[in-house]
Amino acid sequence: MSGLSDYLNSLNRDGWSTRRISEEAEKRGHKLSNATASRYLSGKHGAPGQDVIEAFAAVFHVQPARVRQAAGLPGLGQPFELGADAARLTGPQREAIRTTVRLFIEANDAVADQPQPDGATTRTSGPSLTLLSDDVPAEELEGLPFAADEEKPGDDPGEDDH
């Protein structure tokens, strides 16, 4: 068993089945399948995603921070905000940032849902990500406002190309 499983089982004072826990989560606006509830109560789980944390917290009437702590996860940080310079970004650039953030979150959640050996409850390092520039010829990236500038022969390395 894991620390999280022990904690969740201690909260399940009424001895609810995993099916009942799933139903209670749904009543409270969360998705938590019977199979997922079973994995977490039996200790056969990876690090939980925020959706799983919030579902169990709602079912057992505890703060999500307590469930995170039992899972051995750090507390959530402050909301991520871009600096004032971000006001200069175009609409498509802003959408690219939103998409990138969403993809990072989805990758983190996908890793968190994978079973870990020996009942580990901490998040593993994320899956390797491939940058677009690794797969696309440099000529196709030229002129894109977010493409990295590469030094070319004859360029002054300390000089900004813009």
Sequence and secondary structure as in RCSB ss.txt:
>XXXX:A:sequence
MSGLSDYLNSLNRDGWSTRRISEEAEKRGHKLSNATASRYLSGKHGAPGQDVIEAFAAVFHVQPARVRQAAGLPG
LGQPFELGADAARLTGPQREAIRTTVRLFIEANDAVADQPQPDGATTRTSGPSLTLLSDDVPAEELEGLPFAADE
EKPGDDPGEDDH
>XXXX:A:secstr
  HHHHHHHHH TT   HHHHHHHHHHTT    HHHHHHHHHT      HHHHHHHHHHHT  HHHHHHHTT   
        GGGGGS HHHHHHHHHHHHHHHHHHHHHHTS  GGG  S         HHHHS HHHHTT TTS   
  TT  TTS   
